[in-house]
């Protein structure tokens, strides 16, 4: 079985951190979604822009990532205004996941919203055996609130 992790993380922070934990335990290939127009390094600017993108249903253009040849695909996103990041939605809409095993994971700072529910809705033709919500501290920091044991146990079950 060949595994792929596809992750979006505008700052290459917490969501990438969880993706690398999964990669270390599964040996999966790791690909990072890149928007054609990079987001600002200014957190507040990205938060404001993210709100606008989510409200409008905007899907930013992204660089191509192939999912061909992979049996199981992990999809990781941070929470952007209570849903998945728009770039992840773009990625999902670019590919046919029918019949593929997809494992969503998401990171949040205390407000998980409906990310997993929204991802499952968009991936309705795929097989989703499990998912996880990983919480970090609420001030945009990198302190893990979800226990490391919880994450590692989840990964072991995969």
MOJO-V95309 format. One line per field, one symbol per residue. burial: b if it has 9 or more other ideal C-beta (glycine too) atoms within 8 Angstrom, else e. A space follows every 50 residues. Layout:
burial = ???
//
This chain:
burial = eebbbbbbbbeeebbbbbbbbbbebbebbbbbbebeeebeeeeebbeebb bbbbeeeebbebeebebeebebbbbbbbbbbbbbbbbbbbbbeeeebeeb bbbbbbbbbeebbebbebbbebbeebebeebebbbbbeeeeeebebeeee bbebbeeb
//
